[in-house]
Amino acid sequence: MNTRVAVTRVMSEKRVWVAPLAIVFLLNVAGYALVVYPLSVKVRNARAREQATQAELLAAQRDNRSADTARAARDRASSALATFYSDVLPHDLTGARRITYLRLAQLAQKEGLRAQRRSSEPEDPERNSSLRRLKISMTLAGDYENMRQFIYQLETAPDFVVIDDIALSEAGEPGSPLVLTLALSTYYRANADGT
């Protein structure tokens, strides 16, 4: 109780100083509650929005880099495809037959193989495709090592010829040459009339 009496006594004796200090204190509390605290909330919200905006900006920059990379890859692929169409694929059926008939015969002869049968047949084009397929069937006779070398030369040649199927058989008599039957394909650009 002694403390209570002391506080009451100080309040009554120093009323001139205590009342203005109490008013200033209440004004400070009111100023904080009405001005400072709402402003600090606004600042926190602004910082949170800024951080969210920064995160969105970084995500947008990543997306932009990804789009640039994809665009560059698409351009490289388009360029490579155009080069493939103009420099690798035969331009027409005549070019496709020249690659398959003459060059395959020359390659077989170079590797010491004897051509027994050759045929080629163009396929109807796929719907909405500018490419046509020329199917080739070829039967060669010779020894195994020459056949391996022929296949290697065929696969590493700059001409676009695809090996679809290989069949190796032995003639009925011992010591007779092996028989290699190949199913091959090449593709060429179809003309406006479909040939």
Stockholm file with secondary structure:
# STOCKHOLM 1.0

chainA/1-195         MNTRVAVTRVMSEKRVWVAPLAIVFLLNVAGYALVVYPLSVKVRNARAREQATQAELLAAQRDNRSADTARAARDRASSALATFYSDVLPHDLTGARRITYLRLAQLAQKEGLRAQRRSSEPEDPERNSSLRRLKISMTLAGDYENMRQFIYQLETAPDFVVIDDIALSEAGEPGSPLVLTLALSTYYRANADGT
#=GR chainA/1-195 SS CHHHHHHHHHHHHTHHHHHHHHHHHHHHHHHIIIIIHHHHHHHHHHHHHHHHHHHHHHHHHHHHHHHHHHHHHHHHHHHHHHHIIIIISCSSHHHHHIIIIIIHHHHHHHTTCEEEEEEEEECCCCTTCSEEEEEEEEEEEECHHHHHHHHHHHHHSSSCCEEEEEEEEECSSTTCCEEEEEEEEEEEECCTTCC
#=GC SS_cons         CHHHHHHHHHHHHTHHHHHHHHHHHHHHHHHIIIIIHHHHHHHHHHHHHHHHHHHHHHHHHHHHHHHHHHHHHHHHHHHHHHHIIIIISCSSHHHHHIIIIIIHHHHHHHTTCEEEEEEEEECCCCTTCSEEEEEEEEEEEECHHHHHHHHHHHHHSSSCCEEEEEEEEECSSTTCCEEEEEEEEEEEECCTTCC
//
